[in-house]
Amino acid sequence: MKRLKVTVRRAYNRRKLGEHYQAELKRLSKKLLTAKINAQETFLSSVLQNEGKSWSEFYRFVNRRNGNRENIPAIKDYNGGLITDPADKANNLNNFYASVFSCEQVIPDINSSHSDKPFNIKISIIRKRLAVIGRNKSVGPDGILGAILKMDGEAIIPYPARLLDITINNGTIPKDWKKAIVVSIYKGGDRSVVKKYRPVSLTSVACKQMEHVIAGYIQVWEDRDWLYEGQHGFRPGYSCESQIISLSGHVRLLR
């Protein structure tokens, strides 16, 4: 692995010499990525086969994958004073995000002729989603890594399928899926100003995969009455422009 990294670094330094060197860099980069994935899978398999004797190594691996969060320097409060305590900085950022957060107060009722029919998830769709989980996905509050879901393979597939069946047919989701780790990302400018940080929510990897499954079904249901006519986001053929055109039409009718 170390020799391959050195070879990739040398190819990177020669990439400007011509297309041949660029192609060689691409080939070696793919080879290095494949080697890393195989090494990771071998490590995880060895940990699982040791029947709990190597859990300390496993948790070190998890902590490395979680990574280190960027430290936020001292920030200013509403009075211009500097805040250095981590808990006070978190509360100050939280108060700012809460002040600019908006939530729909009125959600339209959607009456569908198909609502009385039970919903069943296909195992093949769950299998496809688990196969494409990114190995570098950030971990949510539940602490479940995408790599772990991929390693379990066929053994885990029936469980998310059953969980999604229950979720959709009962109109509810697990409590852990409603939680998120909010990370403040620096946007640029004065680092002591709260407005220069935007929030990013890290949610459950399993929940995000279920969202992809539901989105796939929604695209198939375009010819049915499952979707509210005012829903323009995340639909094929719809966009911000179509939403603006629709709104403009309603405004002209009210004049």
C-alpha positions, 0 to 999 in steps of 0.5 A: 500500500505504501509503495502504491501511494508513492507511485501515485504521488510520483504520477501526480507530479508528472501529470502536466507532462502530457495526456499519457501521464494523466491517463497513468495517474488515473489508472494508478489512482483507481488501483489505490482506491481499490486497494484501500477498499479491499484492505478495509473490508479485510480488516472489518471481516477479521474483526467480525470473525474474531468474536469480539476479541478485537473490538478495541481495534474496531472502535479505533477504526470508527473514531478515525472514520468519524474524523476531527471536527474543525475547532471554531475560534472565539465568536461574538455575542449580541453585545459584541463580547467574545465567547470562548467556552465551547458550550457557550459557543454552541448555544450562541450558534444554536440561538442564531440558527433557531432565529432564522429557521422557518417551518410550515405551519399549515400542511395541506391534506392529501386525499388519495384513492390509493391510501387504503392499500398497504405499501410493500417495499421490494427487496431488490430496491433495498439491495441496490441502495445498500450496494451504493452507500458511500464509504465516506458518508458522515455518521449520524447520531445513531453511530451506524457507519455506511461501511458496516451496512455494506459489510453485512450484505444479504443478512441485513437486507430484510430488516430495513425493508421491514422497517420501511414497510412499517414506517410508511404504512403507519405514517411514523419514523424511528425517533433516532431518524428525527435527530441530527448532529448539527455541524457549523461550516465556515463560509468565509469572512470574519470568523468571529461573526456567527452569520459566517457559519452555516449549519449542516445536519448529519442524519442517520445513514440508514434514514438517508438510504430510506429517503432515496428509496422513497424518492425512487417510488415517487418518480414512478408515481408521477401519473397518480394522485399521490403527490400534492400539485403544489410540490415542485421540489425534488420532482422530475420536470419541476424546478424553482422556475416552475414554482415561480411560474405557478405562483405568478399565475395565482397572483394574476388571478387574484388581481 
